[in-house]
Amino acid sequence: MKKISIPKHISDHKVIPLEMDASTFFDRAIKSLERHQYEKALKYFRLVVEKEPDNPANYCNVAGVLAELGKYQEANNILQVVLQDVDPEMAECYYYMANNSINMEAFEQAEDYLIEYLRHEPEGEYSEEAEEMLYMVAYEMGRLPKQLIAPLPGLREKHEEAEWHLEEGRFLQATELLEELAKENPDYLPTYHNLGLAYFYTGKLEKAREIVTTILEADPNNLHALCNLAILSQHEGNTEMTKGIMDMLKNLVPVQPAAAYKLAVTMGMLGEHQVAYELFTWLLKVDDQPEASLYHHAATAAVHVGRLSVAHRYWRRAAWLDPRSEIPKFYLEQMETWMTEPGSIPNLTCYHYHLPFEEYMLKINQGETIEKVALEYEKNSLLHTSLTWALTHGDRQTKMQVLTFMRWIRHKEAEALLRNFLRKPVEDDELKQMAFFALRHMDAEPPYEVLYKGEMLALEDSTNSQEQKWQQVLACLLENMDNYERPQLQDAKMLWDFLRQFSEIVIRKVEGMAAAIEYVVAKYYDLSLSQVQVAEKYRVASSTVARNAKLILPLLHHYFKQI
């Protein structure tokens, strides 16, 4: 190779090094960020750290770029170095780490960081955002934020009680409790989700929609609110809106079990059974101790998508987990027929952990007319199968619910079922009395044969003056309660019918009994109506209202258990 010689006059010149300080690298890092060249920006920010190792802001810049690159754990490691070695008082690092943890779906870790930030900086730059995020991550985990559990020990218990009322179908009790919770803790979002559902199930659709709209205005992507809006829209017959929301929901992939469960139930109720099935089976895999109700949901979805053997296995598991419940037993018995005759499978619209007839009782609570629900008896084979099964195999409480429901069904098959029930030697007298009243209510032709103490008796129906007075009470009640909401009026009518059939109250004054029924219903709904006010309205003495209310109140708990 030829050697190249460098002229002396050139080689004698001194090379002056260019000073590259922290600000130079910082400027280059910013320019790289503006061009979205994150790897270059990271390299320059690291050089800034080398030049100024005691400046905590430099480390935060490195962590910020790492987060942009999706390296969230590495970013948090850098921020931990700041807190441990550089500046332990730089509390905003906790806020940055919370954001990174949320991106990694490490919600409990994010919650701890947020609480730590708020502890150091209760009025800090990010305090409002941190508080909102705290509720968000706790909601994703299906519970209250940790910092709220100690100062508000009764909130979680009250909310769980309200959820239990919802699950058991006691929507009025749930509504009352949730409204109280909303006043006490207006920032706790899950209360409003459940209150919206309670309003929906009690027929207060305008209030339900108002709550959903308010939530979505603040958070347009709120999963629970979108699910509730889809169900509301379907109930109102708004097909276009329902489809739009449903198409959006189908594309979601929730990572938290609580969100997945809400989405699965909603998809099932909207008829998207394949989506529901996939979500429920995923929940069964990730849940360490699945409840019987979850197996029931998954089994229902499995039937809809034709996975009968899977459904059978899930209901068997539900029966093992909940041996006292009649629900999995009923469906397992139906599966014996469905697996041999797939064409006999009815449309299982119910995803609730109920027997089918209980679903129709819920519809009555929602404000559907009893007549409309009763018409389903002819069309829905699963409904009358569940009624027959429950009267034969159900426990006493279940039989009481069936007999309460059946009085609205004017059908020969239902009548024959009740007549046969009266002849059974194993049923107690109170249940037979309920069956007798149900036959009378459906205008079945007397006599009614009943087996009593080993002897078959023929009971005749007698319409006496008391029956006429009860009819007058209803007319008086409807005339004076025309300004009430439909669910409230529906409850008044059903309470009237319950008292007419099952109480031994002797009516002295028609207006006094009507006034007492209105007063009791108003109190149950927490309406502002005194005994004096209702007495003036019906032109009776307040003592008459008080006396009749005292006769009704002991029966009220039993009545609301029946509906």
C-alpha positions as CSV (number, residue, x, y, z in Angstrom):
1,M,0.0,0.0,0.0
2,K,1.3,3.4,-0.9
3,K,2.2,5.5,2.1
4,I,0.6,8.9,2.2
5,S,2.6,11.7,3.8
6,I,1.0,14.6,5.5
7,P,2.6,18.0,4.9
8,K,4.3,19.4,7.9
9,H,2.4,22.7,7.8
10,I,-0.8,20.8,8.2
11,S,0.3,18.3,10.8
12,D,1.6,21.1,13.0
13,H,-1.8,22.7,13.4
14,K,-3.5,22.0,16.8
15,V,-7.0,20.4,16.8
16,I,-9.4,22.4,19.0
17,P,-12.0,20.0,20.6
18,L,-15.7,21.0,20.4
19,E,-17.2,21.2,23.9
20,M,-20.5,19.2,24.1
21,D,-22.2,20.2,27.3
22,A,-25.6,19.0,28.7
23,S,-27.5,21.7,27.0
24,T,-26.2,20.7,23.6
25,F,-27.4,17.1,24.0
26,F,-30.7,18.3,25.4
27,D,-31.3,20.5,22.4
28,R,-30.6,17.6,20.1
29,A,-32.9,15.3,22.1
30,I,-35.7,17.8,21.8
31,K,-35.2,18.1,18.0
32,S,-35.2,14.3,17.8
33,L,-38.5,14.2,19.7
34,E,-40.1,16.8,17.4
35,R,-39.2,14.5,14.5
36,H,-40.5,11.4,16.4
37,Q,-37.0,9.9,16.4
38,Y,-37.4,8.4,19.9
39,E,-34.3,6.2,19.8
40,K,-32.1,9.2,19.0
41,A,-33.9,11.3,21.6
42,L,-33.2,8.5,24.2
43,K,-29.5,8.4,23.3
44,Y,-29.1,12.2,23.7
45,F,-31.1,12.3,27.0
46,R,-28.9,9.5,28.4
47,L,-25.8,11.7,27.5
48,V,-27.5,14.6,29.3
49,V,-27.7,12.4,32.4
50,E,-24.0,11.6,32.1
51,K,-23.2,15.3,32.0
52,E,-25.5,16.2,34.9
53,P,-26.1,13.1,37.0
54,D,-27.5,15.1,39.9
55,N,-30.4,16.7,38.0
56,P,-33.6,14.5,38.6
57,A,-35.4,16.1,35.6
58,N,-32.8,14.5,33.3
59,Y,-33.8,11.0,34.5
60,C,-37.5,11.9,34.1
61,N,-36.8,12.8,30.5
62,V,-35.2,9.4,29.9
63,A,-38.2,7.7,31.6
64,G,-40.6,9.7,29.4
65,V,-39.0,8.6,26.2
66,L,-38.8,4.9,27.4
67,A,-42.6,5.1,28.1
68,E,-43.1,6.5,24.5
69,L,-41.3,3.4,23.2
70,G,-43.5,1.2,25.3
71,K,-40.7,0.2,27.7
72,Y,-42.8,1.0,30.8
73,Q,-41.0,-1.2,33.3
74,E,-37.7,0.2,32.3
75,A,-39.1,3.7,32.7
76,N,-40.3,2.9,36.2
77,N,-36.8,1.5,37.1
78,I,-35.3,4.9,36.1
79,L,-37.9,6.8,38.2
80,Q,-37.1,4.5,41.1
81,V,-33.5,5.5,40.9
82,V,-34.6,9.2,41.1
83,L,-36.5,8.5,44.3
84,Q,-33.9,6.3,45.9
85,D,-30.6,8.1,44.9
86,V,-31.2,11.5,43.3
87,D,-34.2,13.3,44.8
88,P,-36.4,11.4,47.2
89,E,-38.7,14.5,47.4
90,M,-39.6,14.4,43.7
91,A,-43.1,13.1,44.3
92,E,-44.3,13.5,40.7
93,C,-42.2,10.4,40.0
94,Y,-45.0,8.4,41.7
95,Y,-47.5,9.9,39.3
96,Y,-45.4,9.0,36.3
97,M,-44.9,5.4,37.6
98,A,-48.7,5.1,38.1
99,N,-49.3,6.0,34.4
100,N,-46.7,3.4,33.3
101,S,-48.2,0.8,35.6
102,I,-51.7,1.4,34.1
103,N,-50.2,0.9,30.6
104,M,-48.8,-2.5,31.9
105,E,-52.3,-3.2,33.4
106,A,-50.7,-3.5,36.8
107,F,-53.6,-1.8,38.4
108,E,-52.8,-2.6,42.1
109,Q,-49.3,-1.2,41.6
110,A,-50.7,1.9,39.9
111,E,-53.1,2.4,42.8
112,D,-50.2,2.3,45.3
113,Y,-48.2,4.8,43.4
114,L,-51.2,7.2,43.1
115,I,-51.9,7.0,46.8
116,E,-48.2,7.7,47.5
117,Y,-48.3,10.7,45.2
118,L,-51.4,12.1,46.8
119,R,-49.9,11.5,50.3
120,H,-46.9,13.7,49.3
121,E,-48.7,16.2,47.1
122,P,-52.4,16.5,48.1
123,E,-52.5,19.9,46.3
124,G,-49.9,19.1,43.7
125,E,-49.8,19.7,40.0
126,Y,-51.3,16.3,39.1
127,S,-53.5,15.9,42.2
128,E,-56.9,16.1,40.4
129,E,-55.8,13.7,37.7
130,A,-54.4,11.4,40.3
131,E,-57.7,11.3,42.2
132,E,-59.6,10.5,39.0
133,M,-57.1,7.8,38.0
134,L,-57.4,6.3,41.5
135,Y,-61.1,5.8,41.1
136,M,-60.5,4.5,37.6
137,V,-58.0,1.8,38.5
138,A,-60.1,0.7,41.6
139,Y,-63.1,0.5,39.4
140,E,-61.2,-1.8,37.0
141,M,-60.5,-4.0,39.9
142,G,-64.1,-4.0,41.0
143,R,-63.7,-2.4,44.4
144,L,-63.1,0.9,46.3
145,P,-59.7,2.6,46.3
146,K,-57.6,1.5,49.2
147,Q,-57.4,4.9,50.7
148,L,-61.2,5.0,51.0
149,I,-61.7,1.7,52.7
150,A,-60.3,2.9,56.0
151,P,-62.1,6.3,56.3
152,L,-65.4,5.0,54.9
153,P,-65.8,1.5,56.4
154,G,-69.6,1.4,55.8
155,L,-69.5,2.4,52.1
156,R,-68.3,-0.9,50.7
157,E,-70.7,-2.9,52.9
158,K,-73.6,-0.8,51.9
159,H,-72.7,-1.0,48.2
160,E,-72.4,-4.8,48.5
161,E,-75.8,-4.9,50.2
162,A,-77.3,-2.9,47.3
163,E,-75.8,-5.2,44.8
164,W,-77.2,-8.2,46.7
165,H,-80.7,-6.6,46.5
166,L,-80.3,-6.2,42.8
167,E,-79.2,-9.8,42.3
168,E,-82.2,-11.0,44.4
169,G,-84.7,-8.9,42.4
170,R,-85.4,-6.5,45.3
171,F,-85.1,-3.4,43.2
172,L,-87.0,-1.0,45.4
173,Q,-84.7,-1.8,48.4
174,A,-81.7,-1.5,46.1
175,T,-82.9,1.9,44.7
176,E,-83.4,3.3,48.2
177,L,-80.0,2.2,49.4
178,L,-78.2,3.4,46.2
179,E,-79.8,6.8,46.3
180,E,-78.6,7.2,49.8
181,L,-75.1,6.1,48.8
182,A,-75.1,8.6,45.9
183,K,-75.9,11.4,48.3
184,E,-73.2,10.4,50.8
185,N,-70.5,9.6,48.2
186,P,-71.3,11.5,44.9
187,D,-67.9,10.7,43.4
188,Y,-68.1,6.9,43.6
189,L,-69.0,5.8,40.1
190,P,-70.1,2.2,40.7
191,T,-73.0,3.5,42.8
192,Y,-74.4,5.3,39.7
193,H,-74.0,2.3,37.4
194,N,-76.1,0.2,39.8
195,L,-78.6,2.9,40.5
196,G,-79.2,3.2,36.7
197,L,-79.9,-0.5,36.6
198,A,-82.2,-0.3,39.6
199,Y,-84.1,2.5,37.9
200,F,-84.3,0.4,34.7
201,Y,-85.7,-2.6,36.5
202,T,-88.3,-0.6,38.4
203,G,-89.5,1.0,35.1
204,K,-88.0,4.5,35.7
205,L,-86.4,4.6,32.3
206,E,-86.0,8.4,32.1
207,K,-84.0,8.4,35.3
208,A,-82.0,5.5,34.1
209,R,-81.2,7.2,30.9
210,E,-80.3,10.4,32.7
211,I,-77.7,8.7,34.8
212,V,-76.2,6.9,31.8
213,T,-76.0,10.1,29.8
214,T,-74.3,12.0,32.7
215,I,-71.7,9.3,33.0
216,L,-71.0,9.2,29.3
217,E,-70.7,13.0,29.1
218,A,-67.9,12.8,31.6
219,D,-66.4,9.6,30.2
220,P,-67.6,8.7,26.6
221,N,-65.7,5.3,26.7
222,N,-67.1,4.1,30.0
223,L,-67.8,0.4,29.4
224,H,-70.5,0.0,32.1
225,A,-72.5,3.0,30.9
226,L,-72.3,1.9,27.3
227,C,-73.6,-1.5,28.2
228,N,-76.4,0.0,30.2
229,L,-77.2,2.4,27.3
230,A,-77.4,-0.6,24.8
231,I,-79.8,-2.4,27.1
232,L,-81.9,0.7,27.5
233,S,-82.0,1.4,23.8
234,Q,-83.1,-2.2,23.1
235,H,-85.9,-1.9,25.7
236,E,-87.1,1.3,24.1
237,G,-87.0,-0.2,20.6
238,N,-84.2,2.0,19.3
239,T,-82.8,-0.6,17.0
240,E,-80.3,1.7,15.2
241,M,-78.7,3.0,18.4
242,T,-78.6,-0.5,19.9
243,K,-76.8,-1.9,16.9
244,G,-74.3,1.0,16.8
245,I,-73.4,0.5,20.5
246,M,-73.4,-3.3,20.1
247,D,-71.0,-3.2,17.1
248,M,-68.6,-1.1,19.2
249,L,-68.8,-3.3,22.3
250,K,-68.2,-6.5,20.3
251,N,-64.7,-5.2,19.3
252,L,-63.7,-4.5,22.9
253,V,-61.3,-6.9,24.7
254,P,-61.6,-6.2,28.4
255,V,-58.7,-7.4,30.5
256,Q,-60.3,-7.0,34.0
257,P,-62.8,-9.7,35.0
258,A,-65.4,-7.2,36.3
259,A,-65.4,-5.5,32.9
260,A,-65.5,-8.8,31.0
261,Y,-68.4,-10.0,33.1
262,K,-70.4,-6.9,32.5
263,L,-69.8,-7.1,28.7
264,A,-70.6,-10.8,28.6
265,V,-73.9,-10.4,30.3
266,T,-74.8,-7.5,28.1
267,M,-73.9,-9.4,24.9
268,G,-76.0,-12.3,26.0
269,M,-79.0,-10.0,26.7
270,L,-78.6,-8.4,23.3
271,G,-78.5,-11.8,21.6
272,E,-74.7,-11.9,20.8
273,H,-74.3,-15.3,22.3
274,Q,-71.0,-16.3,20.6
275,V,-69.3,-13.2,22.1
276,A,-71.0,-13.9,25.5
277,Y,-69.8,-17.6,25.4
278,E,-66.2,-16.6,24.6
279,L,-66.1,-14.1,27.5
280,F,-67.8,-16.4,30.0
281,T,-65.4,-19.3,29.2
282,W,-62.5,-16.9,29.6
283,L,-63.8,-15.7,33.0
284,L,-64.1,-19.4,34.1
285,K,-60.4,-19.9,33.3
286,V,-59.1,-16.8,35.0
287,D,-61.3,-17.0,38.1
288,D,-59.7,-19.0,40.9
289,Q,-63.1,-19.8,42.5
290,P,-65.9,-19.3,40.0
291,E,-69.4,-19.0,41.5
292,A,-72.4,-21.2,40.5
293,S,-74.0,-18.2,38.8
294,L,-71.0,-17.8,36.5
295,Y,-71.3,-21.4,35.4
296,H,-75.0,-20.8,34.8
297,H,-74.2,-17.8,32.6
298,A,-71.6,-19.8,30.6
299,A,-74.0,-22.8,30.3
300,T,-76.8,-20.6,29.0
301,A,-74.4,-19.1,26.3
302,A,-73.2,-22.6,25.5
303,V,-76.7,-23.8,24.7
304,H,-77.3,-20.8,22.4
305,V,-74.1,-21.6,20.4
306,G,-74.9,-25.4,20.2
307,R,-72.3,-26.6,22.8
308,L,-74.7,-28.8,24.7
309,S,-72.2,-31.1,26.3
310,V,-70.3,-28.1,27.6
311,A,-73.5,-26.6,29.0
312,H,-74.3,-29.9,30.7
313,R,-70.9,-29.9,32.3
314,Y,-71.2,-26.3,33.5
315,W,-74.7,-26.9,35.1
316,R,-73.4,-29.9,36.8
317,R,-70.6,-27.8,38.3
318,A,-73.1,-25.1,39.3
319,A,-75.2,-27.8,41.1
320,W,-72.2,-29.0,43.0
321,L,-71.2,-25.5,44.0
322,D,-74.8,-24.5,45.0
323,P,-76.5,-27.7,46.1
324,R,-79.5,-25.8,47.7
325,S,-80.4,-24.0,44.5
326,E,-83.2,-25.3,42.3
327,I,-81.8,-23.5,39.2
328,P,-79.0,-25.9,38.1
329,K,-81.2,-28.9,39.0
330,F,-84.0,-27.6,36.7
331,Y,-81.7,-27.0,33.8
332,L,-79.9,-30.4,34.2
333,E,-83.3,-32.1,34.0
334,Q,-84.1,-30.1,30.8
335,M,-80.7,-31.1,29.4
336,E,-81.8,-34.8,29.3
337,T,-84.4,-33.9,26.7
338,W,-82.4,-31.3,24.9
339,M,-79.4,-33.5,24.3
340,T,-81.5,-36.2,22.7
341,E,-83.9,-33.8,21.0
342,P,-82.0,-30.7,20.0
343,G,-85.0,-29.4,18.1
344,S,-86.9,-29.0,21.4
345,I,-84.5,-26.4,22.8
346,P,-86.4,-23.1,23.5
347,N,-85.0,-19.6,23.2
348,L,-83.1,-19.0,26.5
349,T,-83.4,-15.3,26.8
350,C,-82.5,-15.3,30.5
351,Y,-78.9,-14.8,31.6
352,H,-79.9,-14.1,35.2
353,Y,-79.4,-16.8,37.8
354,H,-83.1,-17.5,38.0
355,L,-85.7,-20.0,37.1
356,P,-87.5,-18.9,33.9
357,F,-90.7,-17.9,35.6
358,E,-88.7,-15.6,37.9
359,E,-87.5,-13.7,34.8
360,Y,-91.1,-12.9,34.0
361,M,-91.7,-11.7,37.5
362,L,-88.8,-9.3,37.0
363,K,-90.5,-8.0,33.8
364,I,-93.6,-7.2,35.9
365,N,-91.4,-5.2,38.3
366,Q,-90.0,-3.3,35.2
367,G,-93.5,-2.1,34.4
368,E,-94.6,-4.6,31.8
369,T,-98.3,-5.3,32.0
370,I,-99.2,-8.5,33.8
371,E,-101.5,-9.4,30.9
372,K,-98.6,-9.1,28.4
373,V,-96.4,-11.3,30.6
374,A,-99.2,-13.9,31.1
375,L,-99.6,-14.2,27.3
376,E,-96.0,-15.6,27.2
377,Y,-97.3,-18.7,28.9
378,E,-98.8,-20.0,25.7
379,K,-95.7,-19.1,23.5
380,N,-92.8,-20.0,25.9
381,S,-92.6,-23.8,26.6
382,L,-89.7,-23.2,29.0
383,L,-91.9,-20.9,31.1
384,H,-94.7,-23.4,31.9
385,T,-92.1,-26.2,32.1
386,S,-90.3,-24.3,34.9
387,L,-93.7,-23.6,36.7
388,T,-94.6,-27.3,36.6
389,W,-91.2,-28.3,37.7
390,A,-91.0,-25.8,40.6
391,L,-94.5,-26.8,41.9
392,T,-93.3,-30.4,41.9
393,H,-89.7,-30.2,43.0
394,G,-89.1,-26.6,44.4
395,D,-88.8,-25.7,48.0
396,R,-91.6,-23.9,49.9
397,Q,-90.4,-20.4,49.0
398,T,-90.1,-21.3,45.3
399,K,-93.7,-22.8,45.4
400,M,-95.0,-19.6,47.0
401,Q,-93.4,-17.5,44.2
402,V,-95.0,-19.8,41.5
403,L,-98.4,-19.6,43.1
404,T,-98.2,-15.8,43.3
405,F,-97.3,-15.6,39.7
406,M,-99.8,-18.2,38.4
407,R,-102.9,-16.3,39.5
408,W,-102.3,-14.0,36.4
409,I,-102.3,-16.8,33.9
410,R,-105.8,-17.6,32.5
411,H,-105.0,-20.8,30.7
412,K,-106.5,-24.3,31.0
413,E,-103.1,-26.0,31.5
414,A,-102.3,-23.6,34.3
415,E,-105.7,-24.2,35.9
416,A,-105.2,-28.0,35.7
417,L,-101.8,-27.6,37.3
418,L,-103.3,-25.7,40.3
419,R,-106.3,-28.1,40.7
420,N,-103.8,-31.0,40.8
421,F,-101.8,-29.1,43.4
422,L,-104.9,-28.9,45.7
423,R,-105.2,-32.7,45.6
424,K,-101.6,-33.4,46.7
425,P,-101.4,-34.9,50.2
426,V,-97.8,-33.6,50.8
427,E,-98.5,-29.8,50.4
428,D,-99.3,-27.7,53.4
429,D,-102.5,-25.8,54.0
430,E,-101.1,-22.3,53.4
431,L,-99.8,-23.3,50.0
432,K,-103.1,-24.9,49.1
433,Q,-104.9,-21.7,50.2
434,M,-102.7,-19.7,47.8
435,A,-103.5,-22.2,45.0
436,F,-107.2,-21.7,45.8
437,F,-107.0,-17.9,45.6
438,A,-105.0,-18.2,42.3
439,L,-107.8,-20.4,40.8
440,R,-110.4,-17.9,42.0
441,H,-108.4,-15.0,40.6
442,M,-108.2,-16.6,37.2
443,D,-112.0,-17.1,37.2
444,A,-111.7,-20.9,37.2
445,E,-115.1,-22.6,37.5
446,P,-115.9,-23.9,41.0
447,P,-116.0,-26.2,42.9
448,Y,-112.3,-26.6,43.7
449,E,-111.4,-30.0,45.1
450,V,-108.9,-30.0,47.9
451,L,-107.4,-32.8,49.9
452,Y,-107.6,-31.7,53.6
453,K,-106.6,-34.0,56.4
454,G,-107.0,-37.1,54.2
455,E,-110.5,-36.1,53.0
456,M,-111.4,-34.6,49.6
457,L,-113.5,-31.5,50.0
458,A,-115.3,-29.4,47.3
459,L,-114.9,-25.6,47.9
460,E,-117.3,-23.2,46.4
461,D,-116.3,-19.6,45.6
462,S,-118.5,-17.0,47.3
463,T,-118.5,-13.4,46.2
464,N,-119.7,-11.5,49.2
465,S,-120.0,-7.9,50.2
466,Q,-116.3,-7.7,51.2
467,E,-115.3,-8.6,47.6
468,Q,-117.5,-5.8,46.3
469,K,-115.8,-3.4,48.8
470,W,-112.4,-4.4,47.6
471,Q,-113.4,-3.6,44.0
472,Q,-114.6,-0.2,45.2
473,V,-111.2,0.3,47.0
474,L,-109.4,-0.3,43.7
475,A,-111.7,2.2,41.8
476,C,-111.1,4.8,44.5
477,L,-107.4,4.2,44.5
478,L,-107.0,4.5,40.7
479,E,-109.1,7.7,40.8
480,N,-106.9,9.3,43.4
481,M,-103.4,8.1,42.3
482,D,-103.6,9.2,38.6
483,N,-100.6,11.5,39.1
484,Y,-98.2,8.7,40.3
485,E,-95.5,7.1,38.1
486,R,-96.5,3.8,36.5
487,P,-94.3,1.5,38.7
488,Q,-95.7,3.2,41.8
489,L,-99.3,2.7,40.5
490,Q,-98.5,-0.9,39.5
491,D,-97.3,-1.6,43.1
492,A,-100.4,0.0,44.6
493,K,-102.6,-2.3,42.4
494,M,-100.5,-5.4,43.2
495,L,-100.6,-4.6,46.9
496,W,-104.4,-4.1,46.7
497,D,-104.7,-7.5,45.0
498,F,-102.5,-9.1,47.6
499,L,-104.5,-7.7,50.5
500,R,-107.8,-8.7,48.8
501,Q,-106.7,-12.3,48.3
502,F,-104.4,-13.1,51.2
503,S,-105.4,-10.9,54.1
504,E,-108.2,-11.2,56.5
505,I,-108.7,-7.5,56.7
506,V,-112.4,-6.5,57.0
507,I,-113.1,-3.2,55.2
508,R,-115.2,-0.7,57.2
509,K,-114.8,2.3,55.0
510,V,-113.7,2.1,51.3
511,E,-112.0,5.5,51.2
512,G,-110.1,4.8,54.4
513,M,-108.5,1.5,53.0
514,A,-107.7,3.2,49.7
515,A,-106.0,6.1,51.6
516,A,-104.0,3.6,53.7
517,I,-102.7,1.7,50.6
518,E,-101.6,5.0,48.9
519,Y,-99.9,6.1,52.1
520,V,-98.0,2.8,52.5
521,V,-96.9,2.8,48.8
522,A,-95.8,6.5,49.1
523,K,-93.8,5.7,52.2
524,Y,-92.1,2.8,50.5
525,Y,-91.0,5.0,47.7
526,D,-89.9,7.7,50.2
527,L,-92.4,10.2,48.9
528,S,-93.4,13.2,51.0
529,L,-96.9,12.3,52.0
530,S,-98.2,12.5,55.6
531,Q,-101.2,10.7,57.1
532,V,-103.0,14.0,57.5
533,Q,-102.4,14.9,53.9
534,V,-103.7,11.6,52.5
535,A,-106.7,11.7,54.9
536,E,-107.7,15.2,53.6
537,K,-107.3,13.9,50.0
538,Y,-109.8,11.0,50.7
539,R,-111.9,13.0,53.1
540,V,-111.5,10.6,56.0
541,A,-110.1,11.0,59.5
542,S,-106.3,10.6,59.9
543,S,-107.0,8.0,62.6
544,T,-108.7,5.9,60.0
545,V,-105.6,6.0,57.8
546,A,-103.4,5.2,60.7
547,R,-105.6,2.2,61.8
548,N,-105.7,0.7,58.3
549,A,-102.0,1.3,57.8
550,K,-101.3,-0.6,60.9
551,L,-103.2,-3.5,59.5
552,I,-101.3,-3.4,56.2
553,L,-97.7,-2.8,57.5
554,P,-97.2,-6.3,59.1
555,L,-98.1,-7.9,55.8
556,L,-95.9,-5.6,53.7
557,H,-92.6,-7.5,54.1
558,H,-94.3,-10.8,53.1
559,Y,-95.9,-9.0,50.1
560,F,-92.7,-7.6,48.7
561,K,-91.0,-11.0,49.1
562,Q,-93.7,-12.4,46.8
563,I,-93.2,-9.9,44.0
